């Protein structure tokens, strides 16, 4: 997994739960970024990101997301 190679802690929820249940679980665990990779995203080397705040970005290039998170980690900005 590309994100793991970049040094990020990553886990995948491949269970049969509905997306809303997965989102709720991630919010309860205070996970800062939930990355969604469907068929369309995989084909286009993109991700959809849902932030802990509830904001969502769709069609973000994988590299742009990696760069964004690296910059936040380096600046010690609150995730």
C-alpha atoms as a printed R data frame, in Angstrom:
   type eleno elety resid chain resno       x      y       z
1  ATOM     1    CA   UNK     A     1   0.000  0.000   0.000
2  ATOM     2    CA   UNK     A     2   1.477  3.304  -1.118
3  ATOM     3    CA   UNK     A     3   0.525  5.261   2.009
4  ATOM     4    CA   UNK     A     4   2.189  2.688   4.241
5  ATOM     5    CA   UNK     A     5   5.375  2.919   2.143
6  ATOM     6    CA   UNK     A     6   5.347  6.667   2.826
7  ATOM     7    CA   UNK     A     7   5.452  5.935   6.553
8  ATOM     8    CA   UNK     A     8   1.795  6.453   7.486
9  ATOM     9    CA   UNK     A     9  -0.082  4.183   9.863
10 ATOM    10    CA   UNK     A    10  -2.813  2.677   7.729
11 ATOM    11    CA   UNK     A    11  -5.602  0.212   8.300
12 ATOM    12    CA   UNK     A    12  -8.314 -0.923   5.924
13 ATOM    13    CA   UNK     A    13 -11.935 -1.639   6.763
14 ATOM    14    CA   UNK     A    14 -12.984 -4.190   4.182
15 ATOM    15    CA   UNK     A    15 -15.944 -5.452   6.199
16 ATOM    16    CA   UNK     A    16 -19.523 -5.746   5.011
17 ATOM    17    CA   UNK     A    17 -20.820 -2.832   7.117
18 ATOM    18    CA   UNK     A    18 -22.572  0.027   5.375
19 ATOM    19    CA   UNK     A    19 -20.482  3.107   4.636
20 ATOM    20    CA   UNK     A    20 -22.386  5.165   7.247
21 ATOM    21    CA   UNK     A    21 -21.457  2.636   9.940
22 ATOM    22    CA   UNK     A    22 -17.816  2.741   8.861
23 ATOM    23    CA   UNK     A    23 -17.826  6.553   8.971
24 ATOM    24    CA   UNK     A    24 -19.418  6.564  12.425
25 ATOM    25    CA   UNK     A    25 -16.837  4.048  13.673
26 ATOM    26    CA   UNK     A    26 -13.950  6.144  12.312
27 ATOM    27    CA   UNK     A    27 -15.385  9.260  13.985
28 ATOM    28    CA   UNK     A    28 -15.698  7.467  17.327
29 ATOM    29    CA   UNK     A    29 -12.080  6.341  17.032
30 ATOM    30    CA   UNK     A    30 -11.102  9.959  16.187
31 ATOM    31    CA   UNK     A    31  -9.342  8.906  13.012
32 ATOM    32    CA   UNK     A    32  -8.165 12.136  11.329
33 ATOM    33    CA   UNK     A    33  -8.527 10.963   7.718
34 ATOM    34    CA   UNK     A    34 -10.767  8.358   6.199
35 ATOM    35    CA   UNK     A    35  -9.571  7.568   2.685
36 ATOM    36    CA   UNK     A    36 -12.041  5.991   0.309
37 ATOM    37    CA   UNK     A    37 -10.704  4.196  -2.740
38 ATOM    38    CA   UNK     A    38 -13.315  2.756  -5.044
39 ATOM    39    CA   UNK     A    39 -12.953  1.439  -8.573
40 ATOM    40    CA   UNK     A    40 -13.041  4.924 -10.127
41 ATOM    41    CA   UNK     A    41 -10.421  6.279  -7.722
42 ATOM    42    CA   UNK     A    42  -8.155  3.263  -8.244
43 ATOM    43    CA   UNK     A    43  -8.331  3.652 -12.036
44 ATOM    44    CA   UNK     A    44  -7.430  7.361 -11.822
45 ATOM    45    CA   UNK     A    45  -4.828  7.187  -8.989
46 ATOM    46    CA   UNK     A    46  -7.106  9.320  -6.826
47 ATOM    47    CA   UNK     A    47  -8.641  9.165  -3.372
48 ATOM    48    CA   UNK     A    48 -11.722 10.591  -1.733
49 ATOM    49    CA   UNK     A    49 -10.952 11.904   1.739
50 ATOM    50    CA   UNK     A    50 -13.293 12.496   4.642
51 ATOM    51    CA   UNK     A    51 -11.724 14.535   7.421
52 ATOM    52    CA   UNK     A    52 -12.542 14.119  11.100
53 ATOM    53    CA   UNK     A    53 -14.260 17.534  10.914
54 ATOM    54    CA   UNK     A    54 -16.759 16.098   8.409
55 ATOM    55    CA   UNK     A    55 -15.341 17.964   5.410
56 ATOM    56    CA   UNK     A    56 -14.958 15.791   2.329
57 ATOM    57    CA   UNK     A    57 -12.807 16.065  -0.805
58 ATOM    58    CA   UNK     A    58 -13.405 13.851  -3.818
59 ATOM    59    CA   UNK     A    59 -11.056 13.082  -6.687
60 ATOM    60    CA   UNK     A    60  -7.884 14.227  -4.913
61 ATOM    61    CA   UNK     A    61  -4.761 12.788  -6.497
62 ATOM    62    CA   UNK     A    62  -3.048 10.255  -4.280
63 ATOM    63    CA   UNK     A    63   0.207 12.221  -4.387
64 ATOM    64    CA   UNK     A    64  -1.576 15.473  -3.453
65 ATOM    65    CA   UNK     A    65  -3.081 13.737  -0.413
66 ATOM    66    CA   UNK     A    66   0.299 12.324   0.618
67 ATOM    67    CA   UNK     A    67   1.901 15.763   0.260
68 ATOM    68    CA   UNK     A    68  -0.911 17.376   2.267
69 ATOM    69    CA   UNK     A    69  -0.564 14.967   5.184
70 ATOM    70    CA   UNK     A    70   3.243 15.156   5.158
71 ATOM    71    CA   UNK     A    71   3.066 18.967   5.324
72 ATOM    72    CA   UNK     A    72   0.630 18.824   8.253
73 ATOM    73    CA   UNK     A    73   2.820 16.337  10.114
74 ATOM    74    CA   UNK     A    74   5.977 18.387   9.504
75 ATOM    75    CA   UNK     A    75   4.300 21.604  10.672
76 ATOM    76    CA   UNK     A    76   2.747 19.737  13.619
77 ATOM    77    CA   UNK     A    77  -0.586 21.220  12.573
78 ATOM    78    CA   UNK     A    78  -3.590 19.803  14.390
79 ATOM    79    CA   UNK     A    79  -5.095 17.038  12.294
